Structures are given as C-alpha cells and as structure tokens.
Amino acid sequence: MNFPIPDFVPVPSAEIMQTIRVVSLIVGICLVGVGLLFQFLFKKNFFCNKKKEKKATALWVVIGIGVLLIANHGIQLLF
C-alpha cells in the first residue's frame, strides 16, 4: 500500500536511511559490549547490597537495548 506523502513531511533519501541503519547497528554493538564489560567488572561484588543490584539492573537494560538495536537494524540491512 503506497500512500501519498505530503510535501511538508521530510523524508530522508535512501542513502541517509542506510547510514542511519549502519550507525544504529554500531551503537547497538557498542551498548552490548559496554554492558557486558561492566557486567564482568562488577561480577566480584555482584549481590553485595541494593546499590549493586540497581547497577546490575541498569546494565541489563543497556544490554537489552543494544540487542534490540542490533536485531532491528540488522534485519533492516538484510532487506
């Protein structure tokens, strides 16, 4: 279904969309890498107190967002 796009709606070109996908994929990979790195660095005192548990939860959120970015933009780059 192709709907006409009004002139006042900015639509990026195909090259710009490709660049956005690649940058988002790289950002996702970096988020997962940083999240896993900090997860392993904090592993010694992982469940010491509530503050450490909040940090661990935040790290899992960062890793999850990175995985979603990788999956979404990786699939977009395939098609």
N, C-alpha and C positions, 0 to 999 in steps of 0.2 A: 504494500500500500504506500504509494508515494503521495504525500500531502504537499501542497504548495507551501513554501516557506516565505513568509512576508519579508519585504526588503529591509525592514527595521531590525530584524533578528540577525545578529552577527554569526555567521557560520564559518569556522576555520577551514582552510584548504586541506586536502588530503595529506600533504607533506607535513603540515603543522600537527595534524592529528597523529600521524606516525611518530613525530618527535615527542609528543605528549605521552604516547604509549610507552616508548622506549625509556623516557625519563622516569615514568611511574614504575616501570619494571625494575629499574636500577634502584629507585628509592625503596621499593619493597624488599629487594635483596639486602640492601644496607640495613633496613629495620630488623629483618630476621637475624642478620649477622651480629648486629649490636646487641639485640635482645639475648641471643644465645651466649654471646661473650660475657655479658654482665651476669647472666644466669649461672654460668660456670664460676665466675669470680666470687659470687656471693654464696656459693654452694656450701662452704665450710660452716657458716653460721646461718643456715637457711631458715630454721624454725626457732630462733632464739627468743624473739619477742614479737609483739604485734607490728612494730615498725618494719621489721624484716619481712613479715608476711605481706604487708601492703606493698613493699618494693617488689616482692615476687609476683604479686598480682599485676602490678603495673608492667612488669617485664613480659608477662604472658599476654597482656593486652597489646603491647608493642609487637610481639612476635605474631600474634593473630592478625593484626592489621597488615603486617608485612606479607604474610601468607595470602591474605585476600587480595592485596595489590598484585602479587606475583601471579596468582591464578587468573584474576580478571584480565590483566593486560597481557599476560602470556597467551591466553586464548584469543584475545583480540588480534594479537600479532600473527597468529596462525591463519586467520581468515581474512 
